């Protein structure tokens, strides 16, 4: 398709090239061969009379003209996406759509996983791709490449619509054989014992770690886990403690010799938000998925 002599397919290629800053990575993203992506770059250079990307050592950097095109290009592609989604009637029973969702393993376990049987029944052709939070994924969300972001309020983007799904309390979890949990846990004991903490890839801190630092509590962190659902199995047989989301703790403690007790000091609730890109406001398929997630969150809140 051409518009005033310009091949509109090159818009998508330009977006991939400017985002990836690599011909080979852009080719993989577009499901093209590297020569085909190189040819697209050549055509873009000829049309705009500009190099678009220039080699700088082992990297490629956009030219000043390409940088000026990037925000206009993003607006154009988002406008096209909004036009398409607004004109599409979504039929879950017939849809083959794949939704891309950014969610930690915690929110995946307590909210998304329980939804899967229902989605399979009512929308057997719909699939979900769940990706872990990271700086790169946050950028992808800003560029409209993700359908939904499930995140604590502190980490949401201020530029796009968001709503509260639920509030989550945090609790202390430890081995059921740990004598420190036989009586009410004191602040002194909490700080004296070793802890298992979570550090997510490319994310500076979790909600719990951020709040503990704000409150002035410096724990003895002896084990760092790469995700939330790994923590419970690291506690049995040790004197270590962990600060966990209450929903996740209630889900996982029955299958392990663990005990859950309140934190020995006031701790703010975590506000778990759901956010979608502003360009998806009229996306019927996304509205359907949002309703599914809201209903699941309400059921959890009522139970």
N, C-alpha and C positions, 0 to 999 in steps of 0.2 A: 504494500500500500504506500502510495506517495502523496505527500501534501506539499504543494508548491515546489515540486521537484526533489523533495527530501524523502528518503526511504524511512518510514516511521519505525520499522523494525530496528533501525540504528539507535533509536532512543533507549531501548532496553539494553543494547550493547554498550552504549555510552555510560549508562547508569552502573552497569557491572564493572566496567573498566575504571571508573572514577572511585567506586567503592572499594574494589579489590586492589587497585593500583598494581596490577599484575595481569599480563595477558593470559598466562596459563591458568591462574585462579579464576579469572573472568570466564574463560572457556569452560572450566568445570562447572561454574555456577549456571552458565547458559546451556549446558549440555551440548557444547560444540567442540570440535577439534581445535587444537591450538592454531593451526593455519587459518581456520575459518575466523577465529577471533582476531588474529593478526590482520586478516583481510578487512574485517569490520573497522578496526582501528585505522587502517589505511584509507578507507572510504570516508571516515569521519575527519581525518586530517585534510583530505582533499576538499571536502565540502566546506569546512570552517577555515580553511587556509591557516591551520594552526597545528602544532605537534600534539596537542591534547595531553600526552604523557611523554616525559623525558626520562632517560636513564640517569640515575644518580648512584654510582657505585653498583651495588646489587639490587637497588630498589628503583622503582619508577615513581616519579612525582608529577602531579598535574601542573600544567602551565597556568599562568595567571588567567588567561582567557577561559580555560577549562574550569578553574575554580569559580569564575563568575557565572558559568553556565549551570553549575551544580544545583543551586537552590531553585532556579527556574525549572530545570529538568525534574527535580523532585516534586514540585508543585504540579507540573504537567502530568506526571505518572500517577500521582495521587488523585488528581482530578479525573483521569481516565478510569482508575479503579473505582472511584465513587460513582461515576456514571454507570459502569457495568453492574456494580452491586445493587444500585438503586433500581435497575431495570430487570433484575433477576428475581423470579419467584422461587423460593427455596422449598423443596419437597424432601424432607428428611428420609422418607422411605425409598426415594429414588436417587438421592444425591450420592456422588462419589467423591465428595470434597474432603480434602485433608486440612485440618485446622492445626496451626502451629501455636503452641502455648509455652510461655516462659513460666516455669514453676519449680520451686525447690522440691527435693524428695519428700520433705515434710508435708507440704500442701498437696503434693501428688498422692501421698499415702492416705491422708485424712479426708480429702475432698474429691479428687479426680478418680482415683481407683474405684471407690464405691459407685461411681457413675457409669463405669464401663459396661456392666451387664445391661443396664437400661438403654444405653446408647446402641448396643448391639441389637437389642430387640426392636427399637423404633427406627433406627437408621443404620441398617447392616452394612451399607456401603461407605459410611463416614469413618474416617480414621483420624487419630490424634497423633501429633508429633510433639513430645514434651522435651523442652531443652532447659538446662540448668541456668540459673542467673549468672551473668558474667558481664564484663564491660563491653565485650563484642555483641552480646545478645541485646544489651540495652541500646546499643547503636542501631542494631537491626530493627528494634521496635520503633525507634525514632524515624527510621526510614520506611516504615510501613510494611516490613517484611514478616512481622509476627501478628497473629490475630489477637492474642490476649496476653496480658501480663498479670500474674498473681504475685503480689508482693506486699510486705509491710509498708505502712503509710510513709515511713521515713525514706524509702527507696523508690517511691513512685515518681514518674515524670510529671512536672508541673504543667506540661504543655498539652496534655490530652485528658479526655474524660475519665473519671474514676469514681467508684462507689465502694462503700464499706460492705464486705461480705460478713464478717463476724469479728468479735474481739476474742483474743486468746490469752489465757493466763499461763504463767510459767510455774513449774514446780521443781522440787529437788527429787532426784531418783538415785537410788543406790542399791547395792546387794542386800537382799533380805537378811543375810547373816551378819551384816555390819552392825555392831553393837551401838554405834553412834546414832542409829535410827530407832533404837528401842525406846527412847524417851524423846520429848520434843526437841527438835534440832535448834541449837543456839547459834547465834551469829559467830561466836568465837569458834565453835566446832566447825561450822561451815567453812570458815577461812583457814582453819588449821589443817583440814584434810586436803588430799590431792583431788584434782578434778579432771574430768574429760570434757573438752570443749570442741566446738566445730569451727572450722575455717573453710569457707567455700572458695572455689577457684576464682581468682581475679576479683573477689569481693573483699573490701577492707575489713568488714566486721559483720557479724550477725546482729540481729536486734538485741538478743540477750547480752552479748558482749558489750555492745554500745551502751546499753542501759546500766550494766554493772559498773562500767568505767565512769559514767555520769554520776552514779551514786557514790563513787569513791571506793569501791570494793576491788581489791587486787587479789585474785585467787591464785592458788598454787596449781597451775595447769601442767599436768604430767603427761597427758595424752591429747593429741590433736587429731580429730577424726575429719575425713573429707566430706562427710554428709551426715545429716541428722539421724537417719535410720540406722547408722552403724553404731551409734552410741550405746544403746541398751545392752548389746551383747558384749561390750567391753567392761561392764561393771561387775558381773557376778564373780565371786571369789576374791574381790579386792575391797579396800576401804575407800575407794574413790567415789566421788559424787558427780552428778551432772545436773545442770539446769536445763530442763526440757519443756517443750510445749505440752500443756496438759492433755490436749486431744491425742497427741502422739504417744504420750506416756500411758494413757488409759488403753490405747490400742495395743501397745507392745508389752506392757508389764505382765499381763496374764500368762503369757507363754514363756516367761523367764522368771528365775528366782529373784525378783526385784521388789522394792518397796518405794512408794511414792509419798512424799511428805511436803507440807507447805514450805515456802521460803521463809527464813527467820526474820525477814524485814519487809516493809512495804515495797511492792514492785509494780510498775505501771503495766497495764494490759497492752498487748500488741494488737493493733488494728490492721487486720488483713484485708487488703484492697484488691479489687479487680479493675483492670484498666484496658481500654482498647484505643486504637489510634483514631484521632479525630476524623480522618477521612473515611472511616467505616461506619459512620452514624446511620446510614441507610442500608447497611448490609443485612439482608433478611436471614442469611445463614448464621451470621454472628449473633444476631438477636435471638435466634433459636437456641444456640449454645449457651448464651448468657442466661437465658431462662432456666436451662437445665442446671447450671451451676448454682444459680440463686436458690432454686428449689432444694437442692442438696444441702446448701449452707443453712437454709431455714430449718430443714429437718434435723440437722445436727444441733442447732441452737435450741430446738424444742425438746430434744431428748436429754 
